[in-house]
């Protein structure tokens, strides 16, 4: 009798652990292929954030698309969000109802999927998730793609901005020197050190720690290897295990306020999501990022360098001269 009672208690505890584990997994903001399939079965909105050409070459069944998310939702000069009224029109026309469950994907490891997730959350969504392995993970699993465009019925949904998810230029100027704040620079080491200048100035925000967003991948050099044809696919861009991610960010305090930035907020959105999934309690994106900070000469910069406009113009002129020479040579051959 006693043995049976102990057995029943053990089974009950085991059942509770299994349910708790399944629940914890489903609460993760970053999902895998099986979770994406289940979301489809539930009727979740699937949002493909790639460019239209890539979308029409093949996409997940039922996925909607209105172009490259970074190009469509961002101002081309400041790289901040375009006016909320414009974004509402885009979302409404596409049937992207931020109140519903939305699964966002792009290429494996692409920060654009995370930026799409951030956009949904910033405008009031609470049920959005990012499919890290994206279309590459879907294809690797042998699952079907379609080429026909998917259209959802238009909606009319109010977008409610959530300013607590982002840091503005004005806030960052007040916060950057606060000892209670952790700043993560998700750019490359060359951008961080000022060697790669992508604004009026190069360098980084004082007190910022450099952890490139690619470090979240199983192989941080995967994109470089792929561009050099040293590997045949982008499998190295798969997300590290939670244990390895915890080690990567082990010097940070999950209980402290954390601000993540990059060049324009896109790469930062991937790292921000990873940190939140690891249990960091207060993580925000510095939306204007280095483009906003580096172009503000009143903002202090560590390892500060300046863009040599004259040298840049000379390089451009030299490249144009070479292009003209090649065109002339091709004309001469054709004649």
FENDAHU-V338643 format. One record per residue. N is the residue number from 1. RES is the residue in three letters. PHI is phi as a letter, one per 20 degrees, with the letter a starting at -180 (* if undefined). Layout:
N,RES,PHI
N,RES,PHI
This chain:
1,UNK,*
2,UNK,f
3,UNK,f
4,UNK,f
5,UNK,f
6,UNK,f
7,UNK,f
8,UNK,f
9,UNK,f
10,UNK,f
11,UNK,f
12,UNK,f
13,UNK,f
14,UNK,f
15,UNK,f
16,UNK,f
17,UNK,f
18,UNK,f
19,UNK,f
20,UNK,f
21,UNK,f
22,UNK,f
23,UNK,f
24,UNK,f
25,UNK,f
26,UNK,f
27,UNK,e
28,UNK,f
29,UNK,e
30,UNK,d
31,UNK,d
32,UNK,d
33,UNK,f
34,UNK,f
35,UNK,f
36,UNK,f
37,UNK,f
38,UNK,f
39,UNK,f
40,UNK,f
41,UNK,f
42,UNK,f
43,UNK,n
44,UNK,f
45,UNK,f
46,UNK,d
47,UNK,d
48,UNK,e
49,UNK,e
50,UNK,f
51,UNK,f
52,UNK,f
53,UNK,f
54,UNK,f
55,UNK,g
56,UNK,f
57,UNK,f
58,UNK,q
59,UNK,b
60,UNK,f
61,UNK,g
62,UNK,n
63,UNK,f
64,UNK,e
65,UNK,b
66,UNK,c
67,UNK,o
68,UNK,g
69,UNK,g
70,UNK,f
71,UNK,e
72,UNK,f
73,UNK,e
74,UNK,d
75,UNK,f
76,UNK,f
77,UNK,e
78,UNK,e
79,UNK,m
80,UNK,e
81,UNK,g
82,UNK,f
83,UNK,g
84,UNK,g
85,UNK,f
86,UNK,f
87,UNK,f
88,UNK,g
89,UNK,f
90,UNK,f
91,UNK,f
92,UNK,f
93,UNK,f
94,UNK,e
95,UNK,m
96,UNK,e
97,UNK,e
98,UNK,f
99,UNK,f
100,UNK,e
101,UNK,f
102,UNK,c
103,UNK,d
104,UNK,d
105,UNK,b
106,UNK,b
107,UNK,e
108,UNK,g
109,UNK,m
110,UNK,f
111,UNK,f
112,UNK,f
113,UNK,f
114,UNK,f
115,UNK,f
116,UNK,f
117,UNK,f
118,UNK,f
119,UNK,f
120,UNK,f
121,UNK,f
122,UNK,f
123,UNK,e
124,UNK,o
125,UNK,f
126,UNK,c
127,UNK,c
128,UNK,e
129,UNK,b
130,UNK,d
131,UNK,e
132,UNK,f
133,UNK,f
134,UNK,l
135,UNK,f
136,UNK,f
137,UNK,f
138,UNK,f
139,UNK,f
140,UNK,f
141,UNK,e
142,UNK,m
143,UNK,e
144,UNK,f
145,UNK,d
146,UNK,c
147,UNK,d
148,UNK,f
149,UNK,f
150,UNK,e
151,UNK,c
152,UNK,d
153,UNK,f
154,UNK,g
155,UNK,c
156,UNK,c
157,UNK,c
158,UNK,f
159,UNK,e
160,UNK,d
161,UNK,f
162,UNK,d
163,UNK,f
164,UNK,f
165,UNK,e
166,UNK,c
167,UNK,d
168,UNK,e
169,UNK,g
170,UNK,f
171,UNK,f
172,UNK,f
173,UNK,f
174,UNK,e
175,UNK,e
176,UNK,g
177,UNK,e
178,UNK,f
179,UNK,f
180,UNK,e
181,UNK,d
182,UNK,d
183,UNK,d
184,UNK,d
185,UNK,e
186,UNK,e
187,UNK,e
188,UNK,f
189,UNK,g
190,UNK,f
191,UNK,f
192,UNK,f
193,UNK,e
194,UNK,n
195,UNK,f
196,UNK,d
197,UNK,e
198,UNK,c
199,UNK,b
200,UNK,g
201,UNK,c
202,UNK,d
203,UNK,p
204,UNK,b
205,UNK,f
206,UNK,g
207,UNK,m
208,UNK,f
209,UNK,d
210,UNK,e
211,UNK,c
212,UNK,g
213,UNK,f
214,UNK,f
215,UNK,f
216,UNK,f
217,UNK,e
218,UNK,f
219,UNK,c
220,UNK,g
221,UNK,e
222,UNK,g
223,UNK,f
224,UNK,f
225,UNK,f
226,UNK,f
227,UNK,f
228,UNK,e
229,UNK,m
230,UNK,e
231,UNK,c
232,UNK,e
233,UNK,b
234,UNK,d
235,UNK,f
236,UNK,f
237,UNK,e
238,UNK,f
239,UNK,f
240,UNK,f
241,UNK,f
242,UNK,f
243,UNK,f
244,UNK,f
245,UNK,f
246,UNK,f
247,UNK,f
248,UNK,g
249,UNK,d
250,UNK,f
251,UNK,e
252,UNK,e
253,UNK,e
254,UNK,f
255,UNK,e
256,UNK,e
257,UNK,f
258,UNK,c
259,UNK,d
260,UNK,d
261,UNK,c
262,UNK,b
263,UNK,e
264,UNK,b
265,UNK,o
266,UNK,f
267,UNK,f
268,UNK,f
269,UNK,f
270,UNK,f
271,UNK,f
272,UNK,g
273,UNK,f
274,UNK,g
275,UNK,f
276,UNK,f
277,UNK,f
278,UNK,e
279,UNK,o
280,UNK,f
281,UNK,e
282,UNK,c
283,UNK,c
284,UNK,c
285,UNK,e
286,UNK,e
287,UNK,f
288,UNK,f
289,UNK,l
290,UNK,f
291,UNK,f
292,UNK,f
293,UNK,f
294,UNK,f
295,UNK,e
296,UNK,d
297,UNK,f
298,UNK,e
299,UNK,e
300,UNK,f
301,UNK,c
302,UNK,e
303,UNK,l
304,UNK,f
305,UNK,c
306,UNK,c
307,UNK,f
308,UNK,e
309,UNK,f
310,UNK,f
311,UNK,f
312,UNK,f
313,UNK,f
314,UNK,f
315,UNK,f
316,UNK,f
317,UNK,f
318,UNK,f
319,UNK,f
320,UNK,f
321,UNK,f
322,UNK,f
323,UNK,f
324,UNK,f
325,UNK,f
326,UNK,f
327,UNK,f
328,UNK,f
329,UNK,f
330,UNK,f
331,UNK,f
332,UNK,f
333,UNK,f
334,UNK,f
335,UNK,e
